[in-house]
Amino acid sequence: MVVAEEIEAMQAMAMNPVRFLVVPRVLATLIMMVLLTVIADLVICVGGFLAARWAMGPDAYVAFWETVRSSVAMFDFATGLIQAAVFGTLIGLIACYEGLSVRGGAEGVGQATTMTVVYSLIATILAACVFTVGFFLFGI
C-alpha cells in the first residue's frame, strides 16, 4: 500500500492509517497467536492421550489424564497464553512498522518482508528470554 501510494491517499482523505490498518492487524495477530496456542495445547493433549492408549492399552487414558492434571497447572496454561499474546503483538507491530516504512518498489517490499521475519524472530526470542528470567526471579 505504501508503494502504490494508497497510504498517502488515505491521509489525503483525512483517514488515519494507524487506526484503519495497524490496529486491526495487530489485534488480529494477537488473537490468532492466542487461538493457535490453545489449539496447539489441545492437539498435544489429544496426541499424548492417543500415544498413551496405543502404547499402554485402552485403560491408559485414566493414568494419562491423572499425570497431566498432577504435572500441569492452569497457571502454566495461562502464562503460555500471555506469552502468545505478547509474541503476537510484537510480530504485528514489527510487520506493520516494516510495511509502512517500505521504499523502493517491489524490491523494497521483498527486503521489508525479509527484515520483518528476522526482526520478529529476534524479538520473539528476546521476549521469551525476558519471560524466562522473570519467571525464574519470581519463582513462577
C-alpha positions as CSV (number, residue, x, y, z in Angstrom):
1,M,0.0,0.0,0.0
2,V,3.0,2.3,0.5
3,V,4.4,1.5,-2.9
4,A,1.0,2.1,-4.6
5,E,0.7,5.3,-2.6
6,E,-2.6,4.1,-1.0
7,I,-1.4,5.3,2.4
8,E,-0.9,8.8,1.1
9,A,-4.4,8.7,-0.4
10,M,-5.8,7.7,3.0
11,Q,-4.0,10.6,4.6
12,A,-5.3,12.9,1.9
13,M,-8.9,11.8,2.8
14,A,-8.2,12.6,6.5
15,M,-8.1,8.9,7.4
16,N,-5.6,7.7,10.0
17,P,-3.6,4.7,8.5
18,V,-2.7,3.6,12.0
19,R,-6.4,3.4,13.1
20,F,-7.6,1.7,9.9
21,L,-4.6,-0.5,9.1
22,V,-2.3,-1.1,12.0
23,V,-4.7,-1.6,14.9
24,P,-6.8,-4.2,13.2
25,R,-3.7,-6.1,12.0
26,V,-2.1,-6.1,15.4
27,L,-5.3,-7.2,17.2
28,A,-5.8,-9.9,14.6
29,T,-2.2,-11.2,15.1
30,L,-2.6,-11.1,18.9
31,I,-5.9,-13.0,18.8
32,M,-4.7,-15.6,16.3
33,M,-1.5,-16.3,18.3
34,V,-3.6,-16.9,21.4
35,L,-6.0,-19.2,19.5
36,L,-3.2,-21.1,17.8
37,T,-1.6,-21.7,21.2
38,V,-4.9,-23.1,22.6
39,I,-5.3,-25.3,19.5
40,A,-1.7,-26.5,19.9
41,D,-2.2,-27.3,23.5
42,L,-5.3,-29.3,22.7
43,V,-3.6,-31.2,19.9
44,I,-0.7,-32.0,22.2
45,C,-3.1,-33.4,24.9
46,V,-5.0,-35.4,22.4
47,G,-1.8,-36.7,20.8
48,G,-0.4,-37.7,24.2
49,F,-3.7,-39.4,25.0
50,L,-3.7,-41.4,21.8
51,A,0.0,-42.3,22.2
52,A,-0.6,-43.5,25.8
53,R,-3.6,-45.5,24.7
54,W,-1.7,-47.0,21.8
55,A,1.4,-47.8,23.9
56,M,-0.2,-49.0,27.1
57,G,-3.7,-50.2,26.1
58,P,-7.2,-49.0,26.4
59,D,-7.1,-48.3,30.2
60,A,-4.1,-45.9,29.9
61,Y,-6.3,-42.8,29.5
62,V,-7.0,-42.7,33.2
63,A,-3.3,-42.8,34.1
64,F,-2.5,-40.3,31.4
65,W,-5.1,-37.7,32.5
66,E,-4.1,-38.1,36.1
67,T,-0.5,-37.5,35.2
68,V,-1.4,-34.4,33.1
69,R,-3.6,-33.0,35.9
70,S,-0.9,-33.5,38.5
71,S,2.0,-32.1,36.5
72,V,0.5,-29.2,34.5
73,A,-1.2,-26.4,36.4
74,M,-3.7,-24.0,35.0
75,F,-1.2,-21.3,35.7
76,D,1.2,-22.9,33.2
77,F,-1.5,-22.7,30.6
78,A,-2.2,-19.0,31.4
79,T,1.4,-18.0,31.2
80,G,1.6,-19.6,27.8
81,L,-1.4,-17.6,26.7
82,I,0.2,-14.4,28.0
83,Q,3.4,-15.1,26.2
84,A,1.5,-15.9,23.0
85,A,-0.3,-12.6,23.3
86,V,3.0,-10.7,23.7
87,F,4.6,-12.5,20.8
88,G,1.6,-11.8,18.6
89,T,1.7,-8.1,19.5
90,L,5.4,-7.9,18.8
91,I,5.0,-9.7,15.4
92,G,2.1,-7.5,14.4
93,L,3.8,-4.2,15.4
94,I,7.0,-5.2,13.6
95,A,5.2,-6.2,10.5
96,C,3.2,-3.0,10.4
97,Y,6.2,-0.8,11.0
98,E,8.2,-2.5,8.3
99,G,5.3,-2.4,5.9
100,L,4.7,1.2,6.4
101,S,8.3,2.2,6.0
102,V,8.9,0.3,2.7
103,R,10.7,2.1,0.0
104,G,11.9,1.1,-3.4
105,G,9.1,-0.7,-5.2
106,A,8.9,-4.5,-5.4
107,E,12.5,-4.9,-4.3
108,G,11.8,-2.8,-1.2
109,V,8.8,-4.9,-0.4
110,G,10.9,-8.1,-0.5
111,Q,13.5,-6.6,1.7
112,A,10.9,-5.4,4.2
113,T,9.4,-8.8,4.3
114,T,12.7,-10.4,5.0
115,M,13.5,-7.9,7.7
116,T,10.1,-8.4,9.2
117,V,10.8,-12.1,9.6
118,V,14.3,-11.5,11.0
119,Y,13.2,-8.8,13.5
120,S,10.1,-10.9,14.5
121,L,12.3,-13.9,15.3
122,I,14.8,-11.8,17.3
123,A,12.0,-10.0,19.2
124,T,10.3,-13.3,20.0
125,I,13.5,-14.9,21.2
126,L,14.3,-11.8,23.4
127,A,10.8,-11.7,24.8
128,A,11.0,-15.4,25.6
129,C,14.3,-14.7,27.4
130,V,12.7,-11.9,29.4
131,F,9.7,-14.1,30.3
132,T,12.1,-16.9,31.4
133,V,14.2,-14.6,33.6
134,G,11.1,-13.0,35.0
135,F,9.5,-16.4,35.8
136,F,12.8,-17.5,37.4
137,L,13.1,-14.4,39.5
138,F,9.5,-14.6,40.7
139,G,9.6,-18.3,41.2
140,I,6.8,-19.0,38.7
